[in-house]
Amino acid sequence: MDRRKKYTQLVLKDSLLELLKQKPISSITIKEICELADINRSTFYSHFSNQYELLSVIEAEFIEDMVATLSQYNFSKEEEALQMTEKVMEYISVKSEVCKTLLSENTDIHFQKKGMMITKEFIFKNWIPDRAGDQQTFEYIIMFVMSGSIYVIKNWLENGMDKTPKEMAEIIINFINRGLSSMR
């Protein structure tokens, strides 16, 4: 892709992210994106069919970058979940503005679901249920933990990342390992 096309796509992405800070994706028009990007509508349509496709591309690039970053680390044991969780939190910290926007109520739920799948792949991939035949229960527990973790991360971002990534990783992993009794 040539530089001009890259630049056009970059300003369109930045414009949509800026608008998502103010209102839901369903209320954002192509006209608004183009005005903010200072690009005409025909140029927009030469790259994307609508604002949802543009959002999807932003989400996919974020996920792809996160997977590439996390794939650099070789944590393979359940005991190393803290280190991987810390790496996830560090990544989110570095990309906090984009992540905060993509996790906001102004986007769709797809990004959160994708994030949950990545979390499962990198943090829970080596966790095995204690008893054979209990895989379904284990899946429910993982889903519960991942959903809760997403909302903890959203809250952390909204609070200006008032704790370090390491502190947040410890909070999440301590809760996973010991439940509410770890909070006393």
N, C-alpha and C positions, 0 to 999 in steps of 0.2 A: 504494500500500500504506500502511495506516495505521501510526502509530508503534508500536502494540502488536505488530503482526505483524513489523515490522522488528526490534524488540527481541527478540522470540522467536527469530527466525531468527539474529540476531547471537549470542545466548547459546548456541544449539545449535551454531553453527559454532565458536565459541570453545571449547566443551566438547569437541567432536570433535577439534579441533587439540591441545588439552591431553592428551587420551587417546592421540593418535597419537604423542606424545613418549615414551609408556611402552610401547606395544604395537602390534602390527599391526592393520590395519583389520579383518581377518578374525576377530580375537579380541575386538573391541569390540562390546558389545551395546547395543541401544536403551535398555535399562534403565540402563546405566552413563551414557550420554549424558544421559538425562533427570534422573538423580540429580544429576549434576554441574551441569546447567543449572537445577536446581530447577523442572522443568517436567514435567507428567504425560505419559504415553505417548500418550494420545489427541491431545494438543496437538502432539506430535512428528509423529504420523501425519497430522495435518491440513496439515502443511507438506512432509513428505518421506515416501517409501515405505520407505526403509531407510537405513542408514549409508553405503552406497555412493553413493546419490543425493545425500546431504548432502555427501560428499567431492567428488563431481563438480561440484556447485554451487560449492563453495569454489575448486576448481581453475579452473573456467570464469571466475569473477569475478576471480581473480588474473591469468589470461591476458588477459582483457578489459582490465583496468586497465593491465597491462604494455604491451599493444598501443597503447592510447590514449596512454600516456606516451611511448612510443618514436615514435609517429606525429607527435609535435610537432616532431621533428627531421627535417631534409631532407638527409640524407647520401645521395648518389646515386652516388658513384664508388667504385671499389674502394679507392682511396687513403684514403678516409674511413672505412674499416672500423674503424680504431683508435678514432676518435671515437664511432662507434656502439657498439662493444664496451665502451668506457668508460661510455657511457650505460646499457647493459644492466647492467654491474657496479654502477653507482651505484644503479640501481633495486633490484637484488638486495640491496645493502647496506642500503637503507632498509627493505626488507621481509624482512630476514634471518631473523627467527624463523619466519614463515609459510613462506618459501622452504625453509629448513632442514627443516622438518617435512614439507612436500610432496615434497621430494627424498629423504626418509629411506627406509629399507628397510621401514618400517611402512605405507607407502601402496602404490598399484599403479604400474605402469610407464607408465600413460597420461599422467600429468603430464609425465614426462620426454620422451615422444614429442612432446607438444604443444609443450614448450619447445624441442625440436630444430627443429620446423617454424617456430616464431617466429624462432629464430636464423637459419635458412636464409633466411627472408623478409627480415629486416632487415639482416643482415650479408653474406650471400652473393648477394643478388638480382642484383647487377650484375657478378659475377665470371663470366667466360666462359672455357671451356677454351682452351688454347693452340692446339690443332689441331682442325679440323673432324672430326666423326665420333668424337670422344673423349668425348662427353657421358656415356656410361655410366660410364667410368672416373672422370670428374669427379664424378659423383653419389656413387660409392663413397668418394672422397676427402673430399667434404663430410660424408658420414655418419660417417666415421672421426673427422674433426676435431670435429664437433658432439658425438659421443658422448664423446670425450676431454674436451672442454670442460665438459660436464655434470659429469663426475667431478672435474675440477679445481675447479669451483665448489662441489661438495659438500664436497670436502676443505677448501677455503678457509673455508667456513661452519663446518665442524666444528673448525677451528683458530682460531676466534674472529676471523676476518677479519684475520689478522696482516699483511696487505698492503693498501694502499689500492686502491680500485677502478681507479685509473689504472695502478698497478703490475700488477695482475692483467690488465688489458686489454693492456698491453704484453707481458706474458709470453705470453698466448694468441696475439696477432697476430704476435709475433716467431716463435713456433713454427710458426704457419700459413705464414708467408712464407718461413722459412728452415729449418724442421725442427730436428732435434736439433743441427745444426751451430751454431745460434744460441745454444745453451746453454753453449758452451765459454768 
